[in-house]
Amino acid sequence: MKKKLGMFIARKVGNSIVLTVPSKAGVKPGQRFELIQEDNGTLIYKAIDSNPWFNGEYDDIDFKKEIAKVGNPDTMQVGKENISW
């Protein structure tokens, strides 16, 4: 879903040109983006911080429940299976 967040004017800050990102865009300070320029001059910013440990994707996972379901790999005895041949 695309939504228009407003119109902004580029401004110079030091040796860079800056575009303002409004708070309603949900961008967090320190969030990383990749800038792509298309052949027609359109600029596209894509978020590149896809680490689920830091971007909040795993915030609502109950890890204790998951360990109870699949077992705890730290306590499993790998390589010491009792197999009767």
N, C-alpha and C positions, 0 to 999 in steps of 0.2 A: 504494500500500500504506500503510495507516494502522498506526501502532503507538503504544501508550500509553507515555509516558515518565515517568509518575509523577503525584503530586498535589502541588500547591504552594499556599502561602498568600501572598496579596498583602500587601505591607508598604509603609509610607510612607517615602519618602526625599525630603527637602526638600518640595517642593510636588507631588510625583508619587507615584503608586502603582506599585510595581514587582512584576513576576512573574519569578521565577528561571527561567533557561533552562539545563538541565543540559548538560554538555559532550558527552554522547553524542548530542545533537541535531545536532551538527555545525555549529552557528552560529559564525561567525568574528567576532571583535571588529570593530566598525565596519560590519558587514553591515546593510543597510537593510531595513525591513519596512513594509508597509502594514497598518493595523488596520481590520478591518471588524466592525461589530456587526450581527448579524442581528436580525430582529423579535422572536425569542424570547429575546434577550439573549446568545446565544452570541457569543464573541469569536473571530475568526479572524485570525491573523497570516500574511501572505503576503510572501515575499521579493520585493523589487522590484529588486534589483541584478541585472539581466540582461545586463550588459555582458560579453561573452565574453572580452574582453581582460583583465578584472580578476577574473572569478569562476572562472578555471581551465579553462574550456571549451576554450580553444585551447592549453593547456599541452602536449598530446601531438601537435600537428600539426607535420609536417616541412615548413616553409615553403620550404626549398631544393628539396625534391622537387616541391612544387606549382608553383614557378616553372619548373622544368625541364619540367613537363608542359604548362603553358599559356603559358609565355613571361613575360618581365618587362616590364610595362607602362611602366616607366621608360626602357627602351631601344627601345621600338617607335616607329616614325615614323608617327604618326597624321596623316592628311591628305596624305601624300606617297606614296600608293599608285601603282604603275605600272600603269595600266589603258590598254590600247590600244582606242580607240573605233573 
